[in-house]
Amino acid sequence: MALPADRLRPHPDRLDPATPGYDEALAAHEEAIRAGEPLYHDPITGMWVMTADTLWERGYCCELNCRHCPYVERPR
């Protein structure tokens, strides 16, 4: 099953849209997904971050507060 489109953006509790560098981080995430990469280099922290696709393929939340966890409930 494909990752639902509404799960591509991180939950605001995991990455606040007001965070400096937010747009750059989302662009890096989107590029990694397009390229089929499991990780991307985060311009905010300098760390490697798993993509939502990678986490979706895992099939469950590991409770480690991953930025792009697609299993975190979204605000309505």
PQR file with spaces between the fields and no chain letter, atoms N, CA, C, O and H, PARSE charges and radii, in Angstrom:
ATOM       1  N    MET     1       0.836   -1.174    0.000 -0.4000 1.5000
ATOM       2  CA   MET     1       0.000    0.000    0.000 -0.0000 2.0000
ATOM       3  C    MET     1       0.889    1.248    0.000  0.5500 1.7000
ATOM       4  O    MET     1       1.860    1.328    0.752 -0.5500 1.4000
ATOM       5  N    ALA     2       0.548    2.202   -0.839 -0.4000 1.5000
ATOM       6  CA   ALA     2       1.332    3.428   -0.969 -0.0000 2.0000
ATOM       7  C    ALA     2       1.094    4.374    0.210  0.5500 1.7000
ATOM       8  O    ALA     2       0.029    4.374    0.827 -0.5500 1.4000
ATOM       9  H    ALA     2      -0.241    2.137   -1.449  0.4000 1.0000
ATOM      10  N    LEU     3       2.099    5.163    0.498 -0.4000 1.5000
ATOM      11  CA   LEU     3       2.019    6.170    1.546 -0.0000 2.0000
ATOM      12  C    LEU     3       0.963    7.210    1.177  0.5500 1.7000
ATOM      13  O    LEU     3       1.031    7.783    0.090 -0.5500 1.4000
ATOM      14  H    LEU     3       2.965    5.163   -0.003  0.4000 1.0000
ATOM      15  N    PRO     4      -0.019    7.470    2.058 -0.5600 1.5000
ATOM      16  CA   PRO     4      -1.011    8.502    1.765  0.2800 2.0000
ATOM      17  C    PRO     4      -0.343    9.879    1.653  0.5500 1.7000
ATOM      18  O    PRO     4       0.563   10.197    2.423 -0.5500 1.4000
ATOM      19  N    ALA     5      -0.785   10.676    0.711 -0.4000 1.5000
ATOM      20  CA   ALA     5      -0.180   11.993    0.451 -0.0000 2.0000
ATOM      21  C    ALA     5      -0.193   12.892    1.685  0.5500 1.7000
ATOM      22  O    ALA     5       0.721   13.694    1.875 -0.5500 1.4000
ATOM      23  H    ALA     5      -1.521   10.418    0.085  0.4000 1.0000
ATOM      24  N    ASP     6      -1.226   12.764    2.530 -0.4000 1.5000
ATOM      25  CA   ASP     6      -1.289   13.631    3.709 -0.0000 2.0000
ATOM      26  C    ASP     6      -0.252   13.254    4.772  0.5500 1.7000
ATOM      27  O    ASP     6      -0.139   13.932    5.794 -0.5500 1.4000
ATOM      28  H    ASP     6      -1.968   12.112    2.376  0.4000 1.0000
ATOM      29  N    ARG     7       0.494   12.193    4.540 -0.4000 1.5000
ATOM      30  CA   ARG     7       1.518   11.762    5.503 -0.0000 2.0000
ATOM      31  C    ARG     7       2.928   12.175    5.082  0.5500 1.7000
ATOM      32  O    ARG     7       3.901   11.822    5.749 -0.5500 1.4000
ATOM      33  H    ARG     7       0.402   11.642    3.711  0.4000 1.0000
ATOM      34  N    LEU     8       3.044   12.913    3.989 -0.4000 1.5000
ATOM      35  CA   LEU     8       4.362   13.348    3.520 -0.0000 2.0000
ATOM      36  C    LEU     8       4.932   14.486    4.371  0.5500 1.7000
ATOM      37  O    LEU     8       6.144   14.554    4.580 -0.5500 1.4000
ATOM      38  H    LEU     8       2.254   13.199    3.447  0.4000 1.0000
ATOM      39  N    ARG     9       4.086   15.362    4.854 -0.4000 1.5000
ATOM      40  CA   ARG     9       4.557   16.463    5.701 -0.0000 2.0000
ATOM      41  C    ARG     9       4.646   15.974    7.142  0.5500 1.7000
ATOM      42  O    ARG     9       3.788   15.216    7.596 -0.5500 1.4000
ATOM      43  H    ARG     9       3.102   15.308    4.684  0.4000 1.0000
ATOM      44  N    PRO    10       5.676   16.402    7.860 -0.5600 1.5000
ATOM      45  CA   PRO    10       5.792   15.967    9.255  0.2800 2.0000
ATOM      46  C    PRO    10       4.693   16.570   10.126  0.5500 1.7000
ATOM      47  O    PRO    10       4.215   17.678    9.882 -0.5500 1.4000
ATOM      48  N    HIS    11       4.316   15.824   11.130 -0.4000 1.5000
ATOM      49  CA   HIS    11       3.359   16.316   12.121 -0.0000 2.0000
ATOM      50  C    HIS    11       3.959   17.584   12.739  0.5500 1.7000
ATOM      51  O    HIS    11       5.162   17.626   12.995 -0.5500 1.4000
ATOM      52  H    HIS    11       4.704   14.924   11.329  0.4000 1.0000
ATOM      53  N    PRO    12       3.151   18.608   12.981 -0.5600 1.5000
ATOM      54  CA   PRO    12       3.690   19.851   13.544  0.2800 2.0000
ATOM      55  C    PRO    12       4.370   19.680   14.902  0.5500 1.7000
ATOM      56  O    PRO    12       5.210   20.498   15.278 -0.5500 1.4000
ATOM      57  N    ASP    13       4.019   18.630   15.639 -0.4000 1.5000
ATOM      58  CA   ASP    13       4.712   18.359   16.904 -0.0000 2.0000
ATOM      59  C    ASP    13       6.123   17.820   16.659  0.5500 1.7000
ATOM      60  O    ASP    13       6.977   17.895   17.542 -0.5500 1.4000
ATOM      61  H    ASP    13       3.337   17.966   15.334  0.4000 1.0000
ATOM      62  N    ARG    14       6.368   17.281   15.470 -0.4000 1.5000
ATOM      63  CA   ARG    14       7.677   16.713   15.140 -0.0000 2.0000
ATOM      64  C    ARG    14       8.569   17.740   14.430  0.5500 1.7000
ATOM      65  O    ARG    14       9.792   17.710   14.568 -0.5500 1.4000
ATOM      66  H    ARG    14       5.674   17.220   14.753  0.4000 1.0000
ATOM      67  N    LEU    15       7.944   18.649   13.671 -0.4000 1.5000
ATOM      68  CA   LEU    15       8.677   19.739   13.035 -0.0000 2.0000
ATOM      69  C    LEU    15       7.705   20.894   12.851  0.5500 1.7000
ATOM      70  O    LEU    15       6.849   20.874   11.966 -0.5500 1.4000
ATOM      71  H    LEU    15       6.950   18.674   13.559  0.4000 1.0000
ATOM      72  N    ASP    16       7.852   21.890   13.695 -0.4000 1.5000
ATOM      73  CA   ASP    16       6.981   23.060   13.666 -0.0000 2.0000
ATOM      74  C    ASP    16       7.220   23.840   12.368  0.5500 1.7000
ATOM      75  O    ASP    16       8.366   24.129   12.024 -0.5500 1.4000
ATOM      76  H    ASP    16       8.548   21.907   14.414  0.4000 1.0000
ATOM      77  N    PRO    17       6.153   24.177   11.653 -0.5600 1.5000
ATOM      78  CA   PRO    17       6.316   24.944   10.416  0.2800 2.0000
ATOM      79  C    PRO    17       7.007   26.293   10.616  0.5500 1.7000
ATOM      80  O    PRO    17       7.510   26.862    9.647 -0.5500 1.4000
ATOM      81  N    ALA    18       7.046   26.819   11.834 -0.4000 1.5000
ATOM      82  CA   ALA    18       7.719   28.086   12.119 -0.0000 2.0000
ATOM      83  C    ALA    18       9.230   27.914   12.326  0.5500 1.7000
ATOM      84  O    ALA    18       9.944   28.902   12.496 -0.5500 1.4000
ATOM      85  H    ALA    18       6.638   26.356   12.621  0.4000 1.0000
ATOM      86  N    THR    19       9.712   26.686   12.313 -0.4000 1.5000
ATOM      87  CA   THR    19      11.131   26.415   12.509 -0.0000 2.0000
ATOM      88  C    THR    19      11.945   27.000   11.357  0.5500 1.7000
ATOM      89  O    THR    19      11.625   26.755   10.194 -0.5500 1.4000
ATOM      90  H    THR    19       9.131   25.884   12.174  0.4000 1.0000
ATOM      91  N    PRO    20      12.994   27.771   11.661 -0.5600 1.5000
ATOM      92  CA   PRO    20      13.864   28.244   10.578  0.2800 2.0000
ATOM      93  C    PRO    20      14.420   27.049    9.804  0.5500 1.7000
ATOM      94  O    PRO    20      14.906   26.086   10.397 -0.5500 1.4000
ATOM      95  N    GLY    21      14.345   27.122    8.482 -0.4000 1.5000
ATOM      96  CA   GLY    21      14.818   26.024    7.648 -0.0000 2.0000
ATOM      97  C    GLY    21      13.757   24.999    7.313  0.5500 1.7000
ATOM      98  O    GLY    21      14.046   24.014    6.633 -0.5500 1.4000
ATOM      99  H    GLY    21      13.951   27.905    8.001  0.4000 1.0000
ATOM     100  N    TYR    22      12.525   25.208    7.779 -0.4000 1.5000
ATOM     101  CA   TYR    22      11.437   24.251    7.546 -0.0000 2.0000
ATOM     102  C    TYR    22      11.269   23.943    6.059  0.5500 1.7000
ATOM     103  O    TYR    22      11.231   22.775    5.672 -0.5500 1.4000
ATOM     104  H    TYR    22      12.290   26.008    8.331  0.4000 1.0000
ATOM     105  N    ASP    23      11.169   24.966    5.234 -0.4000 1.5000
ATOM     106  CA   ASP    23      10.961   24.752    3.797 -0.0000 2.0000
ATOM     107  C    ASP    23      12.123   23.998    3.161  0.5500 1.7000
ATOM     108  O    ASP    23      11.915   23.147    2.296 -0.5500 1.4000
ATOM     109  H    ASP    23      11.201   25.914    5.549  0.4000 1.0000
ATOM     110  N    GLU    24      13.340   24.307    3.585 -0.4000 1.5000
ATOM     111  CA   GLU    24      14.511   23.620    3.052 -0.0000 2.0000
ATOM     112  C    GLU    24      14.512   22.149    3.457  0.5500 1.7000
ATOM     113  O    GLU    24      14.875   21.281    2.663 -0.5500 1.4000
ATOM     114  H    GLU    24      13.509   24.998    4.287  0.4000 1.0000
ATOM     115  N    ALA    25      14.105   21.873    4.695 -0.4000 1.5000
ATOM     116  CA   ALA    25      14.038   20.480    5.158 -0.0000 2.0000
ATOM     117  C    ALA    25      12.992   19.706    4.365  0.5500 1.7000
ATOM     118  O    ALA    25      13.229   18.562    3.977 -0.5500 1.4000
ATOM     119  H    ALA    25      13.811   22.579    5.339  0.4000 1.0000
ATOM     120  N    LEU    26      11.835   20.322    4.122 -0.4000 1.5000
ATOM     121  CA   LEU    26      10.800   19.638    3.339 -0.0000 2.0000
ATOM     122  C    LEU    26      11.263   19.410    1.907  0.5500 1.7000
ATOM     123  O    LEU    26      10.969   18.370    1.317 -0.5500 1.4000
ATOM     124  H    LEU    26      11.643   21.252    4.438  0.4000 1.0000
ATOM     125  N    ALA    27      11.982   20.371    1.348 -0.4000 1.5000
ATOM     126  CA   ALA    27      12.496   20.204   -0.020 -0.0000 2.0000
ATOM     127  C    ALA    27      13.495   19.052   -0.078  0.5500 1.7000
ATOM     128  O    ALA    27      13.481   18.269   -1.028 -0.5500 1.4000
ATOM     129  H    ALA    27      12.221   21.215    1.827  0.4000 1.0000
ATOM     130  N    ALA    28      14.363   18.940    0.930 -0.4000 1.5000
ATOM     131  CA   ALA    28      15.338   17.839    0.976 -0.0000 2.0000
ATOM     132  C    ALA    28      14.611   16.504    1.127  0.5500 1.7000
ATOM     133  O    ALA    28      14.998   15.513    0.507 -0.5500 1.4000
ATOM     134  H    ALA    28      14.374   19.576    1.702  0.4000 1.0000
ATOM     135  N    HIS    29      13.571   16.473    1.939 -0.4000 1.5000
ATOM     136  CA   HIS    29      12.776   15.263    2.135 -0.0000 2.0000
ATOM     137  C    HIS    29      12.109   14.851    0.822  0.5500 1.7000
ATOM     138  O    HIS    29      12.165   13.685    0.431 -0.5500 1.4000
ATOM     139  H    HIS    29      13.257   17.278    2.442  0.4000 1.0000
ATOM     140  N    GLU    30      11.482   15.810    0.147 -0.4000 1.5000
ATOM     141  CA   GLU    30      10.801   15.524   -1.114 -0.0000 2.0000
ATOM     142  C    GLU    30      11.774   15.021   -2.176  0.5500 1.7000
ATOM     143  O    GLU    30      11.452   14.106   -2.934 -0.5500 1.4000
ATOM     144  H    GLU    30      11.437   16.757    0.464  0.4000 1.0000
ATOM     145  N    GLU    31      12.954   15.616   -2.231 -0.4000 1.5000
ATOM     146  CA   GLU    31      13.962   15.177   -3.205 -0.0000 2.0000
ATOM     147  C    GLU    31      14.401   13.744   -2.914  0.5500 1.7000
ATOM     148  O    GLU    31      14.560   12.945   -3.837 -0.5500 1.4000
ATOM     149  H    GLU    31      13.215   16.359   -1.615  0.4000 1.0000
ATOM     150  N    ALA    32      14.596   13.417   -1.646 -0.4000 1.5000
ATOM     151  CA   ALA    32      14.994   12.058   -1.277 -0.0000 2.0000
ATOM     152  C    ALA    32      13.906   11.057   -1.672  0.5500 1.7000
ATOM     153  O    ALA    32      14.211    9.972   -2.168 -0.5500 1.4000
ATOM     154  H    ALA    32      14.467   14.066   -0.896  0.4000 1.0000
ATOM     155  N    ILE    33      12.659   11.413   -1.454 -0.4000 1.5000
ATOM     156  CA   ILE    33      11.559   10.513   -1.827 -0.0000 2.0000
ATOM     157  C    ILE    33      11.533   10.315   -3.339  0.5500 1.7000
ATOM     158  O    ILE    33      11.404    9.187   -3.817 -0.5500 1.4000
ATOM     159  H    ILE    33      12.412   12.294   -1.051  0.4000 1.0000
ATOM     160  N    ARG    34      11.655   11.418   -4.099 -0.4000 1.5000
ATOM     161  CA   ARG    34      11.670   11.307   -5.570 -0.0000 2.0000
ATOM     162  C    ARG    34      12.801   10.418   -6.058  0.5500 1.7000
ATOM     163  O    ARG    34      12.645    9.672   -7.025 -0.5500 1.4000
ATOM     164  H    ARG    34      11.760   12.333   -3.711  0.4000 1.0000
ATOM     165  N    ALA    35      13.948   10.504   -5.379 -0.4000 1.5000
ATOM     166  CA   ALA    35      15.127    9.730   -5.771 -0.0000 2.0000
ATOM     167  C    ALA    35      15.099    8.304   -5.228  0.5500 1.7000
ATOM     168  O    ALA    35      15.967    7.497   -5.561 -0.5500 1.4000
ATOM     169  H    ALA    35      14.075   11.110   -4.594  0.4000 1.0000
ATOM     170  N    GLY    36      14.098    7.985   -4.387 -0.4000 1.5000
ATOM     171  CA   GLY    36      14.018    6.651   -3.806 -0.0000 2.0000
ATOM     172  C    GLY    36      15.037    6.409   -2.703  0.5500 1.7000
ATOM     173  O    GLY    36      15.377    5.265   -2.401 -0.5500 1.4000
ATOM     174  H    GLY    36      13.393    8.641   -4.116  0.4000 1.0000
ATOM     175  N    GLU    37      15.523    7.490   -2.104 -0.4000 1.5000
ATOM     176  CA   GLU    37      16.508    7.378   -1.024 -0.0000 2.0000
ATOM     177  C    GLU    37      15.803    7.168    0.316  0.5500 1.7000
ATOM     178  O    GLU    37      14.753    7.765    0.550 -0.5500 1.4000
ATOM     179  H    GLU    37      15.248    8.419   -2.349  0.4000 1.0000
ATOM     180  N    PRO    38      16.350    6.343    1.189 -0.5600 1.5000
ATOM     181  CA   PRO    38      15.710    6.105    2.485  0.2800 2.0000
ATOM     182  C    PRO    38      15.955    7.221    3.500  0.5500 1.7000
ATOM     183  O    PRO    38      15.216    7.350    4.476 -0.5500 1.4000
ATOM     184  N    LEU    39      16.995    8.026    3.266 -0.4000 1.5000
ATOM     185  CA   LEU    39      17.400    9.080    4.203 -0.0000 2.0000
ATOM     186  C    LEU    39      17.690   10.363    3.443  0.5500 1.7000
ATOM     187  O    LEU    39      17.894   10.346    2.229 -0.5500 1.4000
ATOM     188  H    LEU    39      17.595    7.921    2.473  0.4000 1.0000
ATOM     189  N    TYR    40      17.707   11.469    4.165 -0.4000 1.5000
ATOM     190  CA   TYR    40      18.179   12.729    3.593 -0.0000 2.0000
ATOM     191  C    TYR    40      18.986   13.470    4.648  0.5500 1.7000
ATOM     192  O    TYR    40      18.807   13.270    5.849 -0.5500 1.4000
ATOM     193  H    TYR    40      17.541   11.482    5.151  0.4000 1.0000
ATOM     194  N    HIS    41      19.873   14.325    4.172 -0.4000 1.5000
ATOM     195  CA   HIS    41      20.692   15.135    5.070 -0.0000 2.0000
ATOM     196  C    HIS    41      19.870   16.359    5.458  0.5500 1.7000
ATOM     197  O    HIS    41      19.506   17.166    4.603 -0.5500 1.4000
ATOM     198  H    HIS    41      20.019   14.488    3.196  0.4000 1.0000
ATOM     199  N    ASP    42      19.583   16.491    6.736 -0.4000 1.5000
ATOM     200  CA   ASP    42      18.721   17.552    7.237 -0.0000 2.0000
ATOM     201  C    ASP    42      19.476   18.874    7.320  0.5500 1.7000
ATOM     202  O    ASP    42      20.471   18.967    8.040 -0.5500 1.4000
ATOM     203  H    ASP    42      19.879   15.835    7.431  0.4000 1.0000
ATOM     204  N    PRO    43      19.020   19.908    6.591 -0.5600 1.5000
ATOM     205  CA   PRO    43      19.709   21.191    6.635  0.2800 2.0000
ATOM     206  C    PRO    43      19.549   21.929    7.967  0.5500 1.7000
ATOM     207  O    PRO    43      20.287   22.876    8.239 -0.5500 1.4000
ATOM     208  N    ILE    44      18.603   21.509    8.789 -0.4000 1.5000
ATOM     209  CA   ILE    44      18.395   22.165   10.086 -0.0000 2.0000
ATOM     210  C    ILE    44      19.376   21.638   11.128  0.5500 1.7000
ATOM     211  O    ILE    44      20.025   22.416   11.827 -0.5500 1.4000
ATOM     212  H    ILE    44      18.004   20.740    8.568  0.4000 1.0000
ATOM     213  N    THR    45      19.481   20.326   11.228 -0.4000 1.5000
ATOM     214  CA   THR    45      20.305   19.720   12.291 -0.0000 2.0000
ATOM     215  C    THR    45      21.644   19.189   11.802  0.5500 1.7000
ATOM     216  O    THR    45      22.560   18.977   12.596 -0.5500 1.4000
ATOM     217  H    THR    45      18.954   19.694   10.660  0.4000 1.0000
ATOM     218  N    GLY    46      21.761   18.973   10.484 -0.4000 1.5000
ATOM     219  CA   GLY    46      22.972   18.360    9.947 -0.0000 2.0000
ATOM     220  C    GLY    46      22.983   16.845   10.088  0.5500 1.7000
ATOM     221  O    GLY    46      23.964   16.193    9.729 -0.5500 1.4000
ATOM     222  H    GLY    46      21.017   19.145    9.838  0.4000 1.0000
ATOM     223  N    MET    47      21.897   16.284   10.608 -0.4000 1.5000
ATOM     224  CA   MET    47      21.818   14.837   10.806 -0.0000 2.0000
ATOM     225  C    MET    47      21.132   14.184    9.609  0.5500 1.7000
ATOM     226  O    MET    47      20.528   14.861    8.777 -0.5500 1.4000
ATOM     227  H    MET    47      21.101   16.813   10.899  0.4000 1.0000
ATOM     228  N    TRP    48      21.236   12.852    9.539 -0.4000 1.5000
ATOM     229  CA   TRP    48      20.514   12.081    8.528 -0.0000 2.0000
ATOM     230  C    TRP    48      19.159   11.717    9.101  0.5500 1.7000
ATOM     231  O    TRP    48      19.057   11.275   10.246 -0.5500 1.4000
ATOM     232  H    TRP    48      21.726   12.303   10.215  0.4000 1.0000
ATOM     233  N    VAL    49      18.105   11.906    8.293 -0.4000 1.5000
ATOM     234  CA   VAL    49      16.725   11.702    8.733 -0.0000 2.0000
ATOM     235  C    VAL    49      16.053   10.710    7.790  0.5500 1.7000
ATOM     236  O    VAL    49      16.219   10.798    6.573 -0.5500 1.4000
ATOM     237  H    VAL    49      18.188   12.266    7.363  0.4000 1.0000
ATOM     238  N    MET    50      15.295    9.765    8.346 -0.4000 1.5000
ATOM     239  CA   MET    50      14.560    8.807    7.520 -0.0000 2.0000
ATOM     240  C    MET    50      13.361    9.489    6.864  0.5500 1.7000
ATOM     241  O    MET    50      12.721   10.357    7.458 -0.5500 1.4000
ATOM     242  H    MET    50      15.160    9.694    9.334  0.4000 1.0000
ATOM     243  N    THR    51      13.074    9.082    5.640 -0.4000 1.5000
ATOM     244  CA   THR    51      11.925    9.634    4.931 -0.0000 2.0000
ATOM     245  C    THR    51      10.638    8.963    5.410  0.5500 1.7000
ATOM     246  O    THR    51      10.655    7.895    6.020 -0.5500 1.4000
ATOM     247  H    THR    51      13.594    8.377    5.158  0.4000 1.0000
ATOM     248  N    ALA    52       9.528    9.628    5.111 -0.4000 1.5000
ATOM     249  CA   ALA    52       8.218    9.065    5.448 -0.0000 2.0000
ATOM     250  C    ALA    52       8.002    7.736    4.729  0.5500 1.7000
ATOM     251  O    ALA    52       7.414    6.815    5.296 -0.5500 1.4000
ATOM     252  H    ALA    52       9.514   10.496    4.615  0.4000 1.0000
ATOM     253  N    ASP    53       8.477    7.628    3.478 -0.4000 1.5000
ATOM     254  CA   ASP    53       8.353    6.364    2.742 -0.0000 2.0000
ATOM     255  C    ASP    53       9.069    5.222    3.459  0.5500 1.7000
ATOM     256  O    ASP    53       8.536    4.118    3.578 -0.5500 1.4000
ATOM     257  H    ASP    53       8.955    8.376    3.018  0.4000 1.0000
ATOM     258  N    THR    54      10.270    5.499    3.929 -0.4000 1.5000
ATOM     259  CA   THR    54      11.047    4.476    4.639 -0.0000 2.0000
ATOM     260  C    THR    54      10.308    4.022    5.886  0.5500 1.7000
ATOM     261  O    THR    54      10.206    2.827    6.161 -0.5500 1.4000
ATOM     262  H    THR    54      10.703    6.395    3.832  0.4000 1.0000
ATOM     263  N    LEU    55       9.796    4.985    6.634 -0.4000 1.5000
ATOM     264  CA   LEU    55       9.079    4.656    7.864 -0.0000 2.0000
ATOM     265  C    LEU    55       7.761    3.948    7.575  0.5500 1.7000
ATOM     266  O    LEU    55       7.358    3.062    8.329 -0.5500 1.4000
ATOM     267  H    LEU    55       9.879    5.956    6.410  0.4000 1.0000
ATOM     268  N    TRP    56       7.087    4.326    6.494 -0.4000 1.5000
ATOM     269  CA   TRP    56       5.830    3.685    6.098 -0.0000 2.0000
ATOM     270  C    TRP    56       6.068    2.218    5.761  0.5500 1.7000
ATOM     271  O    TRP    56       5.278    1.350    6.130 -0.5500 1.4000
ATOM     272  H    TRP    56       7.414    5.046    5.882  0.4000 1.0000
ATOM     273  N    GLU    57       7.164    1.953    5.056 -0.4000 1.5000
ATOM     274  CA   GLU    57       7.493    0.574    4.681 -0.0000 2.0000
ATOM     275  C    GLU    57       7.747   -0.302    5.907  0.5500 1.7000
ATOM     276  O    GLU    57       7.528   -1.512    5.858 -0.5500 1.4000
ATOM     277  H    GLU    57       7.806    2.659    4.756  0.4000 1.0000
ATOM     278  N    ARG    58       8.205    0.302    7.005 -0.4000 1.5000
ATOM     279  CA   ARG    58       8.434   -0.443    8.244 -0.0000 2.0000
ATOM     280  C    ARG    58       7.127   -1.059    8.732  0.5500 1.7000
ATOM     281  O    ARG    58       7.107   -2.194    9.209 -0.5500 1.4000
ATOM     282  H    ARG    58       8.383    1.285    7.044  0.4000 1.0000
ATOM     283  N    GLY    59       6.029   -0.298    8.610 -0.4000 1.5000
ATOM     284  CA   GLY    59       4.721   -0.827    8.949 -0.0000 2.0000
ATOM     285  C    GLY    59       4.199   -0.514   10.338  0.5500 1.7000
ATOM     286  O    GLY    59       3.094   -0.930   10.688 -0.5500 1.4000
ATOM     287  H    GLY    59       6.045    0.624    8.223  0.4000 1.0000
ATOM     288  N    TYR    60       4.967    0.208   11.134 -0.4000 1.5000
ATOM     289  CA   TYR    60       4.526    0.551   12.487 -0.0000 2.0000
ATOM     290  C    TYR    60       5.369    1.712   13.014  0.5500 1.7000
ATOM     291  O    TYR    60       6.431    2.020   12.472 -0.5500 1.4000
ATOM     292  H    TYR    60       5.864    0.546   10.850  0.4000 1.0000
ATOM     293  N    CYS    61       4.884    2.344   14.072 -0.4000 1.5000
ATOM     294  CA   CYS    61       5.646    3.407   14.749 -0.0000 2.0000
ATOM     295  C    CYS    61       6.541    2.759   15.797  0.5500 1.7000
ATOM     296  O    CYS    61       6.092    1.931   16.589 -0.5500 1.4000
ATOM     297  H    CYS    61       4.022    2.094   14.512  0.4000 1.0000
ATOM     298  N    CYS    62       7.801    3.144   15.791 -0.4000 1.5000
ATOM     299  CA   CYS    62       8.750    2.573   16.756 -0.0000 2.0000
ATOM     300  C    CYS    62       8.839    3.390   18.039  0.5500 1.7000
ATOM     301  O    CYS    62       9.593    3.045   18.949 -0.5500 1.4000
ATOM     302  H    CYS    62       8.166    3.817   15.148  0.4000 1.0000
ATOM     303  N    GLU    63       8.060    4.487   18.112 -0.4000 1.5000
ATOM     304  CA   GLU    63       7.994    5.338   19.306 -0.0000 2.0000
ATOM     305  C    GLU    63       9.296    6.099   19.583  0.5500 1.7000
ATOM     306  O    GLU    63       9.552    6.473   20.728 -0.5500 1.4000
ATOM     307  H    GLU    63       7.447    4.767   17.373  0.4000 1.0000
ATOM     308  N    LEU    64      10.125    6.333   18.554 -0.4000 1.5000
ATOM     309  CA   LEU    64      11.369    7.084   18.742 -0.0000 2.0000
ATOM     310  C    LEU    64      11.235    8.539   18.283  0.5500 1.7000
ATOM     311  O    LEU    64      12.232    9.250   18.156 -0.5500 1.4000
ATOM     312  H    LEU    64       9.917    6.029   17.625  0.4000 1.0000
ATOM     313  N    ASN    65       9.997    8.973   18.037 -0.4000 1.5000
ATOM     314  CA   ASN    65       9.708   10.356   17.654 -0.0000 2.0000
ATOM     315  C    ASN    65      10.362   10.772   16.339  0.5500 1.7000
ATOM     316  O    ASN    65      10.859   11.891   16.212 -0.5500 1.4000
ATOM     317  H    ASN    65       9.188    8.395   18.140  0.4000 1.0000
ATOM     318  N    CYS    66      10.359    9.882   15.382 -0.4000 1.5000
ATOM     319  CA   CYS    66      10.921   10.201   14.066 -0.0000 2.0000
ATOM     320  C    CYS    66      10.158   11.381   13.462  0.5500 1.7000
ATOM     321  O    CYS    66       8.932   11.457   13.552 -0.5500 1.4000
ATOM     322  H    CYS    66       9.956    8.972   15.485  0.4000 1.0000
ATOM     323  N    ARG    67      10.899   12.289   12.852 -0.4000 1.5000
ATOM     324  CA   ARG    67      10.310   13.502   12.286 -0.0000 2.0000
ATOM     325  C    ARG    67       9.195   13.211   11.293  0.5500 1.7000
ATOM     326  O    ARG    67       8.151   13.862   11.333 -0.5500 1.4000
ATOM     327  H    ARG    67      11.894   12.227   12.779  0.4000 1.0000
ATOM     328  N    HIS    68       9.394   12.260   10.416 -0.4000 1.5000
ATOM     329  CA   HIS    68       8.438   12.001    9.339 -0.0000 2.0000
ATOM     330  C    HIS    68       7.563   10.773    9.591  0.5500 1.7000
ATOM     331  O    HIS    68       7.017   10.203    8.646 -0.5500 1.4000
ATOM     332  H    HIS    68      10.242   11.731   10.384  0.4000 1.0000
ATOM     333  N    CYS    69       7.425   10.363   10.844 -0.4000 1.5000
ATOM     334  CA   CYS    69       6.619    9.169   11.138 -0.0000 2.0000
ATOM     335  C    CYS    69       5.205    9.329   10.582  0.5500 1.7000
ATOM     336  O    CYS    69       4.477   10.231   10.995 -0.5500 1.4000
ATOM     337  H    CYS    69       7.869   10.827   11.611  0.4000 1.0000
ATOM     338  N    PRO    70       4.815    8.468    9.655 -0.5600 1.5000
ATOM     339  CA   PRO    70       3.488    8.576    9.073  0.2800 2.0000
ATOM     340  C    PRO    70       2.393    7.981    9.955  0.5500 1.7000
ATOM     341  O    PRO    70       1.213    8.064    9.618 -0.5500 1.4000
ATOM     342  N    TYR    71       2.773    7.388   11.069 -0.4000 1.5000
ATOM     343  CA   TYR    71       1.809    6.747   11.942 -0.0000 2.0000
ATOM     344  C    TYR    71       1.321    7.664   13.066  0.5500 1.7000
ATOM     345  O    TYR    71       0.432    7.284   13.828 -0.5500 1.4000
ATOM     346  H    TYR    71       3.733    7.321   11.344  0.4000 1.0000
ATOM     347  N    VAL    72       1.889    8.857   13.176 -0.4000 1.5000
ATOM     348  CA   VAL    72       1.461    9.831   14.179 -0.0000 2.0000
ATOM     349  C    VAL    72       0.138   10.426   13.716  0.5500 1.7000
ATOM     350  O    VAL    72       0.005   10.831   12.561 -0.5500 1.4000
ATOM     351  H    VAL    72       2.611    9.165   12.557  0.4000 1.0000
ATOM     352  N    GLU    73      -0.847   10.480   14.622 -0.4000 1.5000
ATOM     353  CA   GLU    73      -2.138   11.052   14.272 -0.0000 2.0000
ATOM     354  C    GLU    73      -1.991   12.508   13.869  0.5500 1.7000
ATOM     355  O    GLU    73      -1.273   13.265   14.521 -0.5500 1.4000
ATOM     356  H    GLU    73      -0.739   10.152   15.560  0.4000 1.0000
ATOM     357  N    ARG    74      -2.659   12.900   12.807 -0.4000 1.5000
ATOM     358  CA   ARG    74      -2.606   14.253   12.299 -0.0000 2.0000
ATOM     359  C    ARG    74      -3.749   15.083   12.875  0.5500 1.7000
ATOM     360  O    ARG    74      -4.837   14.565   13.123 -0.5500 1.4000
ATOM     361  H    ARG    74      -3.243   12.285   12.277  0.4000 1.0000
ATOM     362  N    PRO    75      -3.491   16.387   13.087 -0.5600 1.5000
ATOM     363  CA   PRO    75      -4.582   17.250   13.552  0.2800 2.0000
ATOM     364  C    PRO    75      -5.647   17.373   12.465  0.5500 1.7000
ATOM     365  O    PRO    75      -5.329   17.365   11.276 -0.5500 1.4000
ATOM     366  N    ARG    76      -6.863   17.482   12.858 -0.4000 1.5000
ATOM     367  CA   ARG    76      -7.972   17.597   11.901 -0.0000 2.0000
ATOM     368  C    ARG    76      -8.342   19.043   11.695  0.5500 1.7000
ATOM     369  O    ARG    76      -9.254   19.342   10.925 -0.5500 1.4000
ATOM     370  H    ARG    76      -7.122   17.489   13.823  0.4000 1.0000
